[in-house]
Amino acid sequence: QVLLVESGGGLVQPGGSLRLSCATSGFAFDVFTMSWHRQGPGKEREFVADISPSGRTSYEDSVKDRFTISRDNVKKTLFLQMHSLKPEDTGVYYCAQGSNRIEWGQGTQVTVSS
C-alpha cells in the first residue's frame, strides 16, 4: 500500500520559515520524481516544486529563491524548506508520487499571517 504522509505545517508570521516533510512507504521512492503542490483558500491546487530521482529540481516562479525541495532516498522522505513566507503562500500543501502524480498525501496546512 502506497502511503504519503505530510507534516510540518503550522501558523507562521510573514517572513518566517517552515520545513515540510513527506514520509513515504509502499513503493520504490528512489526511482520516482516527487513533487509538492498547494491549494490556497478558494483556489485550485497548483504546482510548487518537484525533484527527479537524480536530484534535478524545478520550481513555480513565485517560490524560486525562497523554497528548496530535497529528498532523502534512504529515509524515503521528501522535504520542502520554505523561507521568507508570504500570506499568499497560505494553503494546504500536498506531496505527490511520480511525474503523473499517481498518489497524493492528505496534506498539511500552512498559514502565513500576523
N, C-alpha and C positions, 0 to 999 in steps of 0.2 A: 504494500500500500504506500503510495506516494504521499508524503506529508511535507508541508512547508509552514513553518510557524514563525511569524514575525514578532519582534519585541523591541523595546527601547523607546517607544513613543512617549509623549507626555506634553505638558504645558511648559513653554519656554518663552522668554521675553524676546522681542526683536533684537537682532544682533547676537543672539545666543547660539549654542551648538547642541546637537544631539547625535548619537550614533545608533542607528538601527541595525538589528541583526535578523537574519532569516535562517533558522536552523532547519535542515532538511534530512529526510530519510526515505528509503524505499526506492532509490534509483541511483545510477552511477553519476553522482554530482559532477565529477571532474571532466566529463565529456560533453556537458551541456552548457550552452550560453544561458546566463541567468540575468534577470533584469529587475528593476524597481519601477513601479508605477504609482500614481497617486490620483485620488479623486477628491477635489475640493467641494465645499458646500454648493449645491446647485450646479455642479459642473460634471462633465463627462470624465471618465478615467483617462489619464494621459501618461505617456511615457516619460520617465525621468532619466534613467541610465541603464546601460547594460554592459556586460563583460563576457568576453568569449572564453573558452577553455584555456586559451593561451595567455589570457590577461589583457587582450585588446579591449579598450573601453570606448564608449560613446555616450554623449550627454545631450539632454534637451538644452536649448540655448540659454534659458533663464537660470539654469543651475550651474552652468560651466563656471569654473574657478571658485565655486562655493561648496559643491558636493563632490565627494570622492567615493566611487564604488570599488569594492575589493572582494576577494574571495579567499577562503581557506579550504583548500581541497582535502586536507587531512581531516579537518573537523566538519567538512561538508556544510559550511556556513557561508552565507553571503552577508556583506556589510554595506551600509551606506553612512558615511561620515558627512554630516551636514554642518556647515559653518555659516555665519552671517545670515541667520534665518530671518525671513521677512513674513509679515502677516499673510501674504499671498502664497506662502508655502504650506499654509494650513490645509489639512486634509487627512484622509486615510491612506496610508502607504502600504502597498502590496508588493510582494516578491512573486516572480513567475519563473517557471521552468521552461527552458527551451526557446529557440528562435520563434517558434509558433505559439509560445505562451500556453502550453498544453495543460499546465496545472498552476493553480494560484493558491496563495495563502489566504488567511482570513482577514489580514490587515491589522495595522496598528495606527492609532490616532496620534497625529501631530498637530498641536495647536500653538500658534505663534501669536501671542497677544501680551499687551502690557496691562 
